[in-house]
Amino acid sequence: TREPEFPAGPASGAAQPTKRPFIDRQIFESARDFDERLAFITARFGPPPDTEAEAMRQAALSMVWANQKHLGCRYPLAVERLIGSKKFVATGMAVHGELRSSAAM
C-alpha cells in the first residue's frame, strides 16, 4: 500500500512548518520523523487550532499516525478514520521478525 504524501519538512530543505501547540519532538524521534509528523498535521488539519482541547486532540492523533507508520500499531477503526488511515506496513525490524516467525509455524 502506498503511503499518503504530505508536504516536505525541513529535513528535505523546505521551510519549517508553523509551530503548533502541544507538538514537540519526542526524545526517540529523529528530526525527519518529527518533520513528517508536523507535515501530516498541517496536511490533515490545516492551520493551528484555536482551542487547547483541539490542539491536544491533534497532537494525540499525530502520535497515532506516527505509531502506525513506524511501528505498525493498529487502533480502533474509528480512530484510524480520524487520521485518514490506510493500512500501514510496519518498518520496525522486530515486527518483521515476528511476522516471519509466525508465518514459518
C-alpha positions in Angstrom: 0.0 0.0 0.0 1.3 3.5 -0.8 1.5 6.0 2.0 -0.3 9.3 1.7 2.0 12.1 0.6 2.4 15.1 2.8 4.3 18.4 2.3 8.0 18.0 2.8 9.5 19.1 6.1 12.8 20.9 6.8 14.8 17.6 6.6 14.3 17.9 2.8 15.3 21.6 2.7 11.7 23.0 2.7 10.6 25.8 5.1 9.9 25.0 8.7 6.2 24.2 9.4 4.3 26.5 11.7 4.9 25.8 15.4 1.8 24.1 16.8 0.7 23.9 20.5 1.5 20.5 22.2 3.6 19.3 19.3 7.2 18.8 20.5 9.8 16.5 19.2 9.9 13.4 21.3 13.3 12.1 22.6 13.0 9.0 20.5 12.0 10.9 17.3 14.5 11.7 14.5 14.3 15.1 13.0 12.9 13.6 9.8 10.2 11.7 11.7 9.2 14.8 13.6 9.1 16.8 10.4 6.9 14.2 8.8 4.6 14.3 11.8 4.3 18.1 11.5 3.6 17.8 7.8 0.9 15.2 8.5 -0.8 17.5 11.0 -0.7 20.5 8.7 -2.0 18.5 5.7 -4.7 16.7 7.7 -5.9 19.5 9.9 -4.9 22.8 8.3 -3.8 25.8 10.4 -3.2 25.5 14.2 -6.5 25.2 16.1 -8.0 28.0 18.3 -8.8 25.8 21.3 -6.5 23.9 23.7 -8.7 20.8 23.5 -8.4 20.6 19.7 -4.7 21.2 19.8 -4.3 18.3 22.3 -6.5 16.1 20.1 -4.4 16.9 17.0 -1.2 16.1 18.9 -2.6 12.8 20.1 -3.7 11.9 16.6 -0.3 12.8 15.2 1.2 10.2 17.5 -1.4 7.6 16.4 -0.3 8.3 12.8 3.4 8.1 13.7 2.9 4.8 15.6 1.0 3.3 12.7 3.6 4.4 10.2 6.8 3.5 12.1 5.7 0.7 14.4 2.8 -0.9 12.7 0.4 -0.3 15.6 -3.3 -0.7 15.0 -6.1 1.3 16.6 -9.9 1.0 16.6 -11.4 1.7 13.1 -13.0 5.0 14.4 -9.6 6.3 15.4 -7.9 5.2 12.2 -10.6 7.0 10.2 -9.8 10.2 12.1 -6.3 10.2 10.7 -7.4 9.1 7.2 -5.5 5.9 7.8 -5.0 3.2 5.2 -3.2 0.1 6.4 0.5 0.9 7.0 3.2 -1.7 6.8 5.4 -1.7 9.9 9.0 -0.7 9.4 10.4 -2.0 12.7 12.7 -5.0 12.4 11.2 -6.6 15.5 7.8 -6.5 13.8 9.1 -8.0 10.6 10.9 -10.8 12.6 7.8 -11.6 14.5 5.8 -11.8 11.3 8.3 -14.1 9.6 8.4 -16.4 12.6 4.7 -16.7 12.8 4.5 -17.4 9.1 7.0 -20.2 9.5 4.8 -22.0 12.0 
